[in-house]
Amino acid sequence: MDHRRVFLAAAEAFVELVERVPADRWDGPGLGVWNVRELTGHTVSAGLRGVLTSLAQPAEGCEMPSAAGYYALARSVDPAFYRAAVAASEDDARRQGAVLGEQPAAVVRPLLSEVAAAVESAEGHALVHTPAGGMRLVDWLETRTFELAVPSFAL
């Protein structure tokens, strides 16, 4: 499976959804505690900007060998750490949602182009830094595909 192509297809589908959100829907209910703008901000941060950040931070080793292990890690961390991470994610979603401004698609579409160029030029087995430690890019992209796909159902 070409994880880069799958990731980029999910990113394109997400951006297309953002482009179709009616102007009067952005402040309406999204998912959980987030409105549509905040949910989009979270998805942009986790699914797009997070990839750029990781590609800019090569890792020296592979501490997290799989996408499944990345998500399973949440079940093994200290509950206080997990709660703090969730709170930080909620705060980031609000900040990132505000950054999207009045025309989120005008922000998200160019970001997709930047992410696509970075992903296409990277080695698939390159090691990148992630919140769970070093991971192979192909495994990290699996987690980012998930981050793009799941919130898209609420847009």
Summary of the structure (lengths in Angstrom):
residues: 155
radius of gyration: 15.3
end to end distance: 27.3
largest distance: 46.3
contacts: 488
relative contact order: 0.25
helix: 68%
strand: 9%
